[in-house]
C-alpha cells in the first residue's frame, strides 16, 4: 500500500468492525502496469505537494460506507480534493468529511476481466467519483468517464484536459503521454534524476568556460 505523511489524525473509528488495510491482491500483475501506476501516482503527488488539502494515493483501499467493510475498491491511483495529506491504512470516507475521491485511475493488466472492470465502473459511479480514467498499456487504449448526472463516457480522449486535475492526455509517437498543467510531460524518477544530472553538468561546464575567460562565475550569482 502507498502511505502518505499524516498531518492530522482522522476522527475516532468504530473498532468493533474490521476494515482491512489490504485486500490480498497484488498492486500490479506485471512490470508495465506497475510502471504506469507509479508514473501517474508520483507525478500527481509531486504536482500537488504544496497544496495542503489535496490527498493523492496509489493502491489504497477506499471504504465509502461505514459499517460495510465488504464495500470497497483500491484504485490504482486516486486524488481527493479537500482532505489533508498523511498516512492512512485505508481511506474511510465517513472519517474524511464524507468526501469521496473525485478522480480515480485504473491501469488494466492481462489479469483484469471485463466483468471486473465493469464492476469497478459501477462502483465509482455509485459512490461519487467525478472523473474515471482507464488505461490499457498493452493496447495503448485510454477510456475516460466524466460525471454529469452519472459517469458518462468521454467521446475522445485525444488532447482531453481533466477538469479537476488540469492534466492533459495525448499521444506522442503513438504512445500515451500525460502532461502536467504547466505543459511538462509526466516523468519517471529515473528521468528526473538524469535531467538533474545533465543540468548540473551543463552548469559545471559553463562555469569552467567562464573561468577560462577570466570571469568568476560566483560573482555573477
Secondary structure, 3 states (H helix, E strand, C coil): CCCCCCCCCCCCCCCCCCCCCCCCCCCCCCHHHHHHHHHHHHHHHHHCCCCCCEEEECCCCEECCCCCCCCCECCCEEEEECCCCCCCCCEEHHHCCCCCCCEEEEEECCCCCHHHHHHHHHHHHHCCCCEEEEEECCCCEEEEEEECCCEEECCCCCCEECCCCCCEEEEECCEEEEECCCCCECCCHHHHHHHHHHHHHHHHHHHHHHHHCCCCHHHHC
